Amino acid sequence: MISLMEATADRSCLHSVQMILPKTESRTKDMVVHNQNLKTQSVVGKYQTTLRDLEVALWELQESSASSIAQLKNLKRLSIRLDHPHTRYSGIDQRFWEIAPGSTVWNGLASKSGKGGALGRLQSLNLERAGITDYQLAKVLESNPQLTELRLKKCFNLTYKTFKTLSESKIGQQLETLHFTKSNNDKIDERALDCIAKMPKLKVRTYVLVLTIQTPLTLFIQSLSFHGCYVIDSELMMKLNREEWNIPDLTLPSTPNSPRQGVEIDPEYK
């Protein structure tokens, strides 16, 4: 029943497009993915010059769709969501939603073509369960120097090198929102904290991250989350917050051996 539920478009918005995949096309996983990408390309091609906001929810992104999205030169906000763990489909194992294999498909969002780089005017980028690598993401950021919001969820191929890139780039100095969640990659460790600390002149008032630290002189963080980064030590985070950060809203990493919150037991319970 869950897999047959259909989302409804926002009727108050004339620019909202609703696409429903007919049941006759839902035969195999590959066919579903193929049809999803065909319909995406159809909409993107039709509104190529006018789209400012685009949110795409797919099972997998194909190179043809990525190439079409890359041509949206006026796009300001892009969200590509490939994480749908509540989907129930006989052709998909539930473990499918917990992996994000690397792919050349992400090259399409950063390739140099024509008069400039891919996209070019992004202010906000959201990627969920994307197999994008440090190098591919760096090229996307390079092509979109106006980016102020970056959200990365289940991007398992990213390492601390992404944070190093941010600490050395202009984008790292202007980011207002940086989310890095649900990545239990063991290559995301305290080295990323050192990189984040080098990002100067941050304008962030609410900074929700899995990995974030700044020097006390530039700390504007009011809300900090390390949710899903199992390698980071929760006790270390508590110590840093108590002695240096003083962040009022701090969410520690949730690890298999260390619950996120303690359990209080009523002494009068029998």
C-alpha positions in Angstrom: 0.0 0.0 0.0 2.9 2.4 0.8 4.3 2.0 -2.7 1.0 2.9 -4.3 0.6 6.1 -2.4 0.8 9.1 -4.7 2.0 12.6 -3.7 -0.2 15.5 -4.6 1.0 18.7 -6.2 0.6 22.1 -4.6 -2.5 23.4 -6.3 -1.8 26.9 -5.1 1.4 27.0 -7.2 1.0 27.3 -10.9 4.5 26.1 -11.5 4.1 22.8 -9.6 4.3 19.8 -11.9 2.9 16.4 -10.8 4.1 13.2 -12.4 2.5 9.8 -11.7 4.2 6.6 -13.1 1.5 4.4 -14.6 1.3 0.9 -13.1 1.7 -0.6 -16.6 5.2 0.8 -16.7 6.2 -0.5 -13.3 7.4 -3.9 -14.3 11.0 -4.1 -13.5 13.3 -1.8 -11.5 15.3 -0.8 -14.6 12.1 0.0 -16.5 10.8 2.2 -13.6 14.1 4.0 -13.4 14.2 4.5 -17.2 10.7 6.0 -17.2 11.3 8.2 -14.3 14.3 9.7 -16.0 12.4 10.1 -19.3 9.7 12.0 -17.6 12.3 14.2 -15.8 14.0 15.0 -19.1 10.6 15.9 -20.6 9.8 18.4 -17.9 13.3 19.8 -17.7 13.4 20.3 -21.5 10.0 22.0 -21.6 10.9 24.5 -18.9 14.6 24.8 -19.5 14.8 28.6 -19.7 12.3 29.4 -16.9 13.1 26.9 -14.1 14.4 28.5 -10.9 13.7 25.7 -8.5 13.9 22.0 -9.2 13.4 19.1 -6.9 13.7 15.7 -8.5 12.8 12.5 -6.6 14.1 9.4 -8.4 15.4 5.9 -7.6 18.5 6.4 -9.7 19.8 9.3 -11.8 20.8 8.5 -15.3 23.4 10.5 -17.3 20.9 11.7 -19.8 18.9 13.4 -17.0 22.0 14.8 -15.4 23.0 16.3 -18.7 19.6 17.9 -19.1 19.7 19.4 -15.6 23.2 20.7 -16.2 21.8 22.9 -19.0 19.5 24.8 -16.6 21.6 28.0 -16.6 19.0 30.0 -14.7 18.4 27.5 -11.9 18.9 28.8 -8.4 17.9 25.9 -6.2 18.4 22.2 -7.1 17.5 19.1 -5.0 18.1 15.6 -6.2 16.7 13.0 -3.8 17.6 9.4 -4.4 16.8 8.2 -0.9 13.4 6.6 -0.5 13.8 3.9 2.2 10.0 3.5 2.7 9.5 2.3 -0.9 8.3 -1.3 -1.0 9.0 -2.9 -4.4 9.6 -6.6 -5.1 12.6 -5.8 -7.3 14.4 -3.8 -4.7 16.2 -5.0 -1.6 15.9 -2.6 1.3 19.7 -2.5 1.5 19.6 -0.7 -1.8 18.7 2.6 0.0 21.8 2.3 2.2 24.4 2.4 -0.6 25.4 5.1 -3.0 27.8 3.6 -5.6 30.2 6.0 -7.4 29.2 6.9 -10.9 30.2 9.1 -13.9 26.6 10.4 -13.9 27.7 13.2 -11.5 30.3 14.4 -14.1 27.3 15.8 -16.0 26.5 18.4 -13.3 30.0 19.8 -13.5 31.2 19.3 -17.1 32.5 22.2 -19.1 30.4 22.8 -22.2 29.5 25.6 -24.5 29.9 29.0 -23.0 30.5 28.0 -19.5 30.3 25.4 -16.8 27.3 23.2 -15.9 24.4 25.1 -14.3 26.3 28.2 -13.1 23.9 30.2 -10.9 23.0 27.7 -8.1 22.5 29.2 -4.7 21.3 26.0 -3.0 22.2 22.4 -3.7 20.7 19.3 -1.9 21.9 15.8 -2.7 20.5 12.7 -1.0 22.0 9.2 -1.4 24.3 10.5 -4.1 27.5 8.6 -5.1 29.3 11.8 -5.9 33.0 12.0 -5.1 35.1 14.7 -3.6 36.5 15.6 -7.0 33.1 15.7 -8.7 31.6 17.8 -5.9 34.5 20.2 -6.1 33.8 20.7 -9.8 30.2 21.4 -9.1 31.1 24.0 -6.5 33.6 25.5 -8.8 30.9 25.9 -11.5 28.5 27.6 -9.1 30.4 30.3 -7.1 27.2 31.9 -5.7 26.3 28.8 -3.6 25.3 29.6 0.0 23.4 26.5 1.0 24.8 22.9 0.7 23.0 19.8 2.0 24.5 16.4 1.7 22.8 13.3 3.0 24.0 9.7 2.6 26.9 10.8 0.3 29.1 7.9 1.4 31.9 8.5 -1.1 32.8 11.9 0.3 35.7 12.2 2.6 37.4 15.0 4.7 38.8 16.3 1.4 35.4 17.9 0.7 35.8 19.9 3.9 39.4 20.8 2.9 38.1 22.1 -0.4 35.5 24.2 1.4 38.1 25.6 3.8 40.3 26.7 0.8 37.5 28.1 -1.5 35.5 31.3 -1.7 32.3 29.2 -1.2 33.5 28.1 2.2 33.7 31.7 3.2 30.1 32.5 2.2 28.2 29.3 3.1 25.2 30.1 5.3 23.9 26.5 5.6 25.9 23.3 5.5 24.3 19.9 6.3 26.3 16.7 6.2 24.1 13.9 7.6 23.8 10.2 7.8 27.3 9.4 6.6 29.0 6.8 8.6 32.1 6.8 6.3 35.2 6.1 8.4 37.0 8.7 6.3 35.0 11.4 7.9 36.9 12.0 11.1 38.4 14.8 13.2 40.5 16.0 10.2 37.2 17.4 8.8 36.9 19.4 12.0 40.2 21.0 11.4 39.2 22.0 7.9 35.9 23.6 9.1 37.8 25.6 11.7 39.8 27.3 8.9 36.6 28.6 7.1 36.8 32.4 7.9 34.1 35.0 8.0 31.2 32.6 8.2 27.8 34.4 8.2 25.9 31.4 9.6 23.4 32.1 12.3 21.9 28.6 12.3 24.5 26.0 11.2 23.3 22.4 11.2 26.1 20.0 10.5 27.4 16.6 11.0 30.9 18.0 11.1 31.5 21.5 12.1 33.9 23.5 14.3 35.1 27.1 14.1 37.4 29.3 16.1 35.7 31.0 19.0 36.2 34.4 17.4 34.0 33.6 14.4 31.5 31.2 16.0 28.0 32.1 15.1 26.6 28.6 15.4 23.4 28.3 17.3 22.4 24.8 16.3 24.9 22.0 15.5 24.2 18.4 14.6 26.7 15.6 14.1 23.9 13.1 13.4 25.0 10.0 11.7 28.8 10.5 11.8 29.7 7.4 13.9 33.5 8.0 13.9 33.3 11.3 15.8 33.6 10.9 19.6 30.5 12.1 21.4 32.4 12.8 24.6 34.9 14.9 22.7 32.0 16.9 21.2 30.5 17.5 24.6 33.9 18.6 26.0 34.5 21.1 23.1 31.0 22.5 23.5 31.3 22.9 27.2 34.8 24.5 27.2 34.9 26.3 23.8 31.8 26.3 21.7 28.9 27.0 24.1 26.4 26.1 21.3 22.9 26.0 22.8 21.6 23.3 20.5 24.1 20.5 20.0 23.1 17.0 18.7 25.9 14.5 19.3 26.7 11.6 16.9 24.4 8.6 17.2 26.6 5.5 17.5 25.7 1.8 17.9 27.5 1.8 21.3 26.5 5.2 22.5 22.8 6.2 22.4 22.1 9.8 21.4 20.3 10.5 24.6 20.3 8.8 28.0 17.3 7.0 29.3 15.8 8.2 32.6 14.1 5.7 34.8 11.4 6.8 37.3 12.7 5.5 40.7 9.1 5.0 41.9 8.3 2.8 38.9 7.7 -0.9 40.0 
